[in-house]
Amino acid sequence: MVKLKKYNGFLKLFVIFLTLFISSCSQKNYNLTKIEGKQLPITEKNAETPAIENFIKPYRDHINKDLDSVLAYCPETLDKSTGKWQTTIGCLLADVCVERGNLVFKAREKKTIDLCLLNHGGIRAILPKGNVTTRTAFEIMPFENNLVVVALKGDQILEIATYIIKERKPQPLSGMTFTITKDNKAKNILIQGKPLDVNKIYNVATNDYLANGGDSMTFFAKGVQKFDLNYKLRDVLIDYFKQVDTIPVPKDIRITEE
């Protein structure tokens, strides 16, 4: 009997211990009741700022020197906001893409670019009157888009004209002209001065974003061939600025209305 009492006492202690242990190990649910935040301003008073500034300054000065080096001169300000169906800056960019792009396309593919279509929204700054620098090119074309050539059938060239009329924006266009009729149709479509041949394949320069259907330019998806020139549009501009002394301002009419 004595041994049994001792056993029962031990058993009670064991049960109590086990209960406490299980309770302490059981999953607890927590609810978020409050979030506190604190603003930590970055100021010039930070003790490490002079050291960081001294480290960065030589690199910044070198980059700024390159960006601000004068490449050419622009006789007047070219702005994408001035023009209903075309703008001077848009025409210039498209012309430059045809000219510079052909240097690569002809050498690589033994073919010629027939026309160029870019998007109005892709132009991000004006080309101001005065000295033109590398920084100017970065401001106009800040993105990393490459110049691409898409081979399109004549039917897709008709779609390009239809797209331009529908969007009613001065899309940068080069190598192609047409007239908009009173019922908003395209007529007298010329490619490099010759009437459009719907049975012919035309090489159209654009950027990789548009070549992949950006800005609803779905006609590029119907291309029979695509060539990535691995030539950034920004570099196209920079190389063009370097080769000219004074930038020509396009004045020819590419889209007319009845």
C-alpha positions, 0 to 999 in steps of 0.5 A: 500500500505504501508503494502504491501511494508513492506511485500515485503521487508520482503519476499525478506529478507526471500528468501535471508536468505533461499538461504544462509542457503540451500547453507551452508547446501548443501553437499560439495565434497572434493578431496584428493590432498596430503598426508604427513607423518612423521617418529617417531623413537623409541629410547632408549632416551625415558624418559619412557624406563627405567620404562618400562624396569624395569617392563618387565625385571623380566618377560623376565628373567624368560622366558629366564631362562625357554627357555634356560634350558638344556633338552638333548644333540645332538651328531651331527647337524641335518639339513633338507637340507641334504638328497634327500628323507629323512633327519635325523631331519625329520626322528627324528621328525616323529619318535618322533610323533609316540612314543609320540603320541601313549602315548595319542592315546593308552590311549584315543582311545585304538588304535596304530599309524601305521605311521607318515607323516609331511611336509618338509617345517614345519621344521623351524630350525636345531637341532644343535650339543650340548645342546638342550633347550626348545628354540630349540624346539620353533625354530624348531616348532614355529607354534601352530600345534596340532598332529592329527591322521587320519584313512586312507584306504590302497589306501590312503597310496598308494597316500602318496607314490605317493605324496612323489615321485611327490614332490621330497622333503624329507618329514618326514616319520616314520613307512613306507618304500618303493622303487621308481622304474625307472618309478617313481612308489612305490613298496615294500611298508611296514608299520611297516615292513609288506606289505601294505594291501589295505583293511586295515585301517591305523592310520596316525599321522600328524599335523592339517594343513596337516590333513586339506589338507595343502601342497596339501595333499588331501588324508587326506580328504579321511580319515574315522576318525580323532582324534585331540590329543590336543598335540602341535608338539612343546610340543611333542618335548619338552617332548621327549627332557626331557625324553632322555639324548642323542638324537639318530640320525636316520640312517635307510633307509626309501626310496630307488631308483632302 
